[in-house]
Amino acid sequence: MNDKLLENYARLIVRAGINLQAGQYLVINSPIECAPFTRRIARIAYAEGAKDVIINWKDELFSRLRFLHAPESVFEEFPQWQ
């Protein structure tokens, strides 16, 4: 995709898809493979008046490693912040 099309698509997401209003928070869950596009959405959200943008990055390869190699006890705990 060309840069102009990606910019328009990100703007459409923020304005119509999310309908972000000035002063609102925006939380984005995104795979790290989409980092450039996610950052573009964040930039537009700030330009449209977002109070803050929080990005929760997901790494599928790391998640797989964790599920395969972490001790089972890790999956019995749920930190308060989550």
C-alpha positions in Angstrom: 0.0 0.0 0.0 1.2 3.5 -0.7 1.8 6.0 2.1 -1.1 8.2 1.2 -3.6 5.3 1.2 -2.3 4.2 4.6 -2.6 7.7 6.0 -6.2 8.0 4.8 -7.1 4.5 6.2 -5.6 5.4 9.6 -7.5 8.7 9.6 -10.7 6.8 8.7 -10.1 4.4 11.6 -9.7 7.2 14.1 -12.5 9.5 12.9 -15.2 7.0 11.8 -14.3 3.6 13.1 -13.4 4.7 16.6 -15.1 8.1 16.5 -12.4 9.4 18.9 -13.5 12.6 20.7 -11.1 15.2 22.0 -10.0 14.4 25.6 -10.6 10.6 25.3 -8.0 7.9 25.8 -7.3 5.4 23.1 -6.1 1.9 23.9 -4.7 -0.1 21.0 -3.8 -3.8 21.1 -1.5 -4.5 18.2 1.0 -7.1 17.1 4.5 -5.7 16.9 4.6 -6.6 13.2 2.1 -3.7 12.7 4.2 -1.1 14.6 4.5 1.4 11.8 0.8 1.5 11.1 -0.1 1.5 14.9 2.2 4.5 15.4 0.5 6.2 12.5 -2.9 5.7 14.2 -1.5 7.0 17.5 -0.1 10.1 15.8 -3.5 10.9 14.1 -5.3 10.2 17.4 -3.1 12.8 19.2 -3.7 15.2 16.3 -7.4 14.7 16.7 -7.2 15.5 20.4 -6.7 12.2 22.2 -5.7 12.8 25.8 -3.4 9.8 25.6 -2.8 6.7 23.5 -1.8 3.5 25.2 -0.4 0.7 23.0 -0.3 -2.9 24.2 2.1 -4.7 22.0 1.6 -8.4 21.3 4.4 -10.6 20.2 3.1 -14.0 19.0 6.5 -15.6 18.8 7.3 -14.6 22.3 3.9 -15.8 23.5 4.6 -19.2 21.9 8.0 -19.4 23.6 6.3 -18.5 26.9 3.6 -21.2 26.6 6.2 -23.8 25.6 8.9 -23.0 28.2 7.6 -21.1 31.2 6.7 -23.1 34.3 3.0 -24.0 34.6 2.8 -22.0 37.8 3.2 -18.8 35.8 -0.2 -19.4 34.3 -1.9 -19.7 37.6 -1.0 -16.2 38.6 -2.8 -13.1 37.4 -1.0 -9.8 38.3 -3.3 -7.1 39.6 -2.3 -4.6 36.9 -3.7 -6.9 34.2 
